Amino acid sequence: MFVIFRKEINSFFNSLVGYLVICIFLLAVGLLIWVFPEYSLLNYGYAGLESFFAITPFLYLFLIPAVTMRTFAEEKRMGTMELLLTRPLQDLDIIIGKYLASCLLVLFSLLPTLLYYFTIYELGSPKGNIDSAAVVGSYIGLFLLGAVFCAIGVFASALTDNQIIAFIVAVFFCFILYTGFSQLAVINIWSAYSFTISQLSLDFHYQSISKGLIDTRNLLYFFSIIALFLYATKLLLGSRKW
């Protein structure tokens, strides 16, 4: 597993992929929350990072599939998939190695944004007038959300040898799980079941964690979705061996 993990990390940062994704993410977030008036933190009148945590999931919805689309699709296209599967590694080792490398890239993209927190902390009146517990919870929720998107992206990449198709499939599943169920729940036809349907949404659990209260039910939901897609990826790889 660690061999695959190191291979994927080296692949990300020996090419422009890792740097490009992180730079695009930071540039987009920086412009949206510091420059564009509609989302600018400087126009809020109070110390908070709500706009950052509201915008980032939608950026990740596209950027993470762009990173993960190559994990298995490229191996298949280049003909190295069969060679990879014949190595003394279990399918799960390969999947986890590639998945953890993608998650690490998500973590690397988040670390520089801590500067935003310290900036708002210093600009607050009085100094430090910011809900730090909510910020910590939001960062945890954001990383878990990114981890789910990585699992979906790895699964989508295992479906095909075409990276574009893998990207589209991953974006579709990420969108449905993040906001699709919550939008479906607001339709009046569900009556008493609306809240239950909204609980299937990633956004529901992300918003819950973002309040600063880490509920085990929310953590269980995120980990269950991750395990489900990684297991589905394992089934896909296993079926190709027969």
KALIN-V67851 format. One record per pair of residues at least 24 apart in sequence whose C-alpha atoms are under 7 Angstrom apart, sorted by the first residue. I is the first residue (numbers start at 1). J is the second residue. Records with the same first field share a line. If there is no record, write none. Layout:
I: J, J
//
This chain:
1: 93, 94, 96, 97
2: 97
4: 94, 97, 98
5: 97, 98, 100, 101
8: 98, 101
9: 101
18: 105
21: 63
22: 109
47: 120, 124, 129, 130
48: 120, 130
53: 138
60: 146
61: 171, 174, 175
62: 171
64: 149, 150
65: 153, 167, 170, 171
66: 167
68: 102, 150, 153, 154, 157
69: 153, 154, 157, 163, 166, 167
70: 157, 163
71: 98, 154, 157
72: 157, 158
73: 157, 158, 160, 161, 162, 163
74: 161, 163
76: 161
77: 161
91: 234
92: 234
99: 150, 151, 154
102: 150
103: 147, 150
106: 146
107: 143
133: 212
134: 210, 211, 212
136: 212
137: 209, 210, 211, 212, 213, 214
138: 209, 210
141: 206, 209, 210
144: 222
148: 222, 225, 226
149: 174
151: 226, 229, 230
152: 229
155: 229, 230, 232, 233
158: 233, 236
177: 201, 202
178: 202, 203
179: 203
//
